[in-house]
Amino acid sequence: WEGGDSRYAKLTEYPKYEKIEKGDTIVTSGFSDFFPEGIMVGTVEDFKSETDDNFYSLKIRLSTDFGSLKNVRLIDNTNDEIKELENKVKNVKK
């Protein structure tokens, strides 16, 4: 989200070789430490290529109306084990 209208977000670096159409559903993949697989994010409102690279920028109409939320729960993920494992992986890649 880049600010402005809380109903929309921008998804960048969507590969051009992947088929995309207006109205397509965006769902979390599970390849994140923060978002589990299968959560509806929103639908593609528009997409465009902003540069001469191999990616699109997508305008997503969010499935959650963040402007109307009243109660939220914040989770402080300070799990030192996760950070330790991430550092080990980074060191192996070097």
The 8 nearest C-alpha neighbors of each residue, nearest first, counted from 0:
[[1, 8, 2, 9, 7, 5, 3, 10],
 [0, 2, 3, 8, 9, 4, 7, 5],
 [3, 1, 0, 4, 5, 8, 7, 9],
 [2, 4, 5, 1, 0, 7, 6, 8],
 [3, 5, 6, 7, 2, 8, 66, 1],
 [4, 6, 7, 66, 65, 3, 64, 2],
 [5, 7, 4, 61, 60, 64, 65, 8],
 [8, 6, 60, 59, 61, 5, 4, 58],
 [7, 9, 0, 59, 58, 10, 60, 61],
 [8, 10, 58, 57, 59, 0, 11, 56],
 [11, 9, 57, 56, 58, 8, 12, 59],
 [10, 12, 56, 13, 57, 9, 55, 54],
 [13, 11, 54, 55, 14, 56, 10, 53],
 [12, 14, 55, 54, 11, 56, 15, 10],
 [15, 13, 54, 16, 17, 12, 53, 55],
 [14, 16, 54, 17, 53, 55, 13, 18],
 [15, 17, 14, 18, 53, 54, 13, 19],
 [18, 16, 15, 14, 19, 13, 54, 55],
 [17, 19, 16, 20, 15, 14, 23, 13],
 [20, 18, 17, 23, 21, 15, 43, 46],
 [21, 19, 23, 22, 18, 43, 45, 46],
 [22, 20, 43, 44, 23, 45, 19, 46],
 [21, 23, 43, 42, 20, 44, 24, 45],
 [24, 22, 43, 42, 21, 20, 25, 19],
 [23, 25, 42, 41, 26, 22, 43, 39],
 [24, 26, 41, 40, 42, 39, 23, 27],
 [27, 25, 39, 40, 38, 37, 24, 28],
 [28, 26, 36, 38, 37, 29, 39, 34],
 [29, 27, 36, 30, 37, 26, 35, 31],
 [36, 28, 30, 35, 31, 27, 34, 37],
 [31, 29, 28, 32, 36, 35, 34, 27],
 [32, 30, 33, 29, 34, 35, 28, 27],
 [31, 33, 34, 30, 35, 29, 81, 76],
 [32, 34, 31, 35, 29, 30, 76, 36],
 [35, 33, 31, 32, 29, 36, 27, 38],
 [36, 34, 29, 37, 33, 27, 38, 31],
 [29, 37, 35, 28, 27, 38, 34, 30],
 [36, 38, 27, 26, 39, 28, 35, 29],
 [39, 37, 27, 26, 36, 40, 35, 34],
 [38, 40, 26, 41, 25, 37, 27, 62],
 [41, 39, 26, 25, 62, 61, 38, 27],
 [40, 42, 61, 62, 60, 25, 39, 59],
 [43, 41, 24, 60, 59, 23, 22, 25],
 [44, 42, 59, 22, 21, 23, 45, 58],
 [43, 45, 58, 59, 21, 60, 42, 22],
 [46, 44, 58, 43, 21, 57, 47, 59],
 [47, 45, 57, 56, 58, 55, 48, 44],
 [48, 46, 55, 56, 49, 57, 45, 54],
 [47, 49, 55, 50, 56, 54, 46, 51],
 [48, 50, 47, 56, 55, 51, 54, 52],
 [51, 49, 52, 48, 54, 53, 55, 47],
 [50, 52, 53, 49, 48, 54, 55, 47],
 [51, 53, 50, 54, 48, 49, 55, 15],
 [52, 54, 15, 14, 51, 55, 16, 12],
 [55, 53, 14, 12, 15, 13, 52, 48],
 [56, 54, 48, 13, 47, 12, 15, 57],
 [55, 57, 11, 47, 46, 10, 48, 12],
 [58, 56, 46, 10, 9, 45, 59, 55],
 [57, 59, 9, 45, 44, 46, 43, 8],
 [60, 58, 43, 8, 42, 7, 44, 61],
 [59, 61, 7, 41, 42, 6, 44, 43],
 [60, 62, 41, 63, 7, 6, 40, 59],
 [61, 63, 41, 40, 60, 64, 39, 42],
 [64, 62, 61, 65, 40, 6, 41, 66],
 [65, 63, 66, 67, 6, 62, 61, 68],
 [64, 66, 68, 67, 63, 5, 6, 61],
 [65, 67, 64, 68, 5, 6, 4, 63],
 [66, 68, 65, 64, 69, 63, 5, 70],
 [69, 67, 65, 66, 70, 64, 71, 63],
 [68, 70, 67, 71, 66, 65, 72, 64],
 [71, 69, 68, 72, 67, 73, 65, 66],
 [72, 70, 73, 69, 68, 74, 65, 67],
 [71, 73, 74, 70, 75, 69, 68, 76],
 [74, 72, 75, 71, 76, 70, 33, 77],
 [75, 73, 76, 72, 77, 71, 33, 78],
 [74, 76, 77, 73, 78, 72, 33, 79],
 [77, 75, 78, 74, 79, 33, 81, 73],
 [78, 76, 75, 79, 82, 81, 80, 74],
 [77, 79, 80, 76, 81, 82, 75, 83],
 [78, 80, 82, 81, 77, 83, 84, 76],
 [79, 81, 83, 78, 82, 84, 85, 77],
 [82, 80, 84, 83, 79, 78, 85, 77],
 [83, 81, 85, 79, 80, 84, 86, 78],
 [82, 84, 80, 86, 81, 85, 79, 87],
 [83, 85, 87, 81, 86, 82, 80, 88],
 [86, 84, 82, 88, 87, 83, 81, 89],
 [85, 87, 89, 83, 84, 88, 90, 82],
 [88, 86, 84, 90, 85, 89, 91, 83],
 [87, 89, 91, 85, 86, 90, 84, 92],
 [90, 88, 86, 92, 87, 91, 85, 93],
 [89, 91, 87, 93, 88, 92, 86, 85],
 [90, 92, 88, 93, 89, 87, 86, 85],
 [93, 91, 89, 90, 88, 87, 86, 85],
 [92, 90, 91, 89, 88, 87, 86, 85]]
